[in-house]
């Protein structure tokens, strides 16, 4: 009987430790999923402004006179184009690292990977917030010029 206890006690300790680690991985994977949803929601909000960027760029370009290029309008058009490109670049980079090609199981197989994913997603959140601000600023500037 003592031999069974001596044999099974370490096994039970290992199983308990594995269960705790598995719980930590599940908890962290939930955090990763929530953060990814936040990043995507910010992206979706910013993407809704892409049509307005295109409209403003077209309006400003239509108002430009080839004989007399208004530097303010040219600058606003350039800002709109840069905001558009910033969004396109962010989407390319994000999908390369966090797109559907990466299965949830592959992303979330260890606690270390979860921490790396959280760090990466926090950086992506900061980047998309910057892109959103750039888009909003370029829209505001262009609308102000067109109201004159």
N, C-alpha and C positions, 0 to 999 in steps of 0.2 A: 504494500500500500504506500509506504514511504517513497518507493521508487517512482510510482505513478505521480505522486505529488511533486517530487523533485523534477520529473520530466515535464509535466503539464504546466507547472507554475510559470516557467520562462515563456512557454508557448502562449499562455494567456496574457502575459505582460506584452509580448510582441503584438498580439492581436489587438489589444487595447490601444497600443501606440499607433498601429496602422489605422485603426478606426478614427483616432483623433486627427491624424494627418489627413485622412480622407475627408473628414468634416471641414478642416481648414481649407482644403482645396475647393470643396463645394461652396463654402462661404465666399472665398476669393473669386471663384468663377462667377458667382452672382454679382459681386462688385464689378467685375470686368464687364459683364453684360449690361449692367445699369449705366456704367460710364460710357460704353459704346453707344447706348441708346441716347444719352445726353449729347454726345458728339454728333450723331446723325441728326438729332432734332435741331441743333444749331445750324448744321449744314442745310437742312431742309428750309429753315427760315431764310437763310441767306440766298439759297437757290431761287426762292420765290421772287427775289428782286432782280434776277437776271433779265427777265423780259423788260423791266423798266430801264435797265442799263442799255439794252439794245435800242429801245425807243428813244431815249435821250440822245444817244450817240447819233442816230439817224436824223433826229431833229436838228441837232447842232451842225452836222455835216451839210444838211440842206440849207442852212442859213449862211454857210461860209460862201464868201465871194472869192473866186479864184484870183481876182485882181487885188483884193484887199483882205488878206487873211487876218482875222481878228485873233491876236495871240491868246486872249483869254478863252475863246471858244476852242482853239486848237489845243490848249493845255487841258481844258475840261474833257475833250474827246480822248486825249491821251490818258488821262486819269481813269476814264470809263473803260478803256481798253485794258489798262493795267489791272484794274479790279477784276475784269472778266478773266484775264489770263491767270491771276492769282487763284481764283476759284478753280479753274481748269487744272492748274498745277497741283493744288491741294488734293483734288479728287483723284488724279492719277497716282499721287504718292500714297494716299490713304488706301485706295483699292489694292495697290500692290502689296501693302503690309497687312491690311485688315479686311480684305475683300472676301468673297465667297470661296475663293480658292483655298483659303485656310479654314479647315473644318474646326468646329468647336472642340472636338476631341483632341486635335493636334495642338490647338492653342492652349488648352487647359489640361495638360497632363501632369503638371507638377506645380507645387507651390512656387518654385522659382520662376517658372514661365508666367504664372499669374502676376507676380510682382513686376516682371519685365513688361507684360502687357499693360498693367495699370500705369506704369511710368510712361510707356509709349503713348497710351491713350490720353494721358494728362497733357503731354506735349502736343498731341494732335488737337486737343480741345483748345489749347492756347492759340495754336496756329489758325484754326477755323474762326475763332473769335476775332483775331487780327484781320483775316480776310473779310469777315462780315463788317467790321468797322471801316475797312478800306472801301468796300462797296457802298456803304451808307454815306460816307463822306463824299465820294465821287458823285453819287446821285444828288445829294444836297447841293453841291457846288454847281452841277449842271442845271438843276432846276432853278437855282438862283440866277444864273446867267440868262436862262430862257425867259424868266419873269421880267427882265429889264426891258 
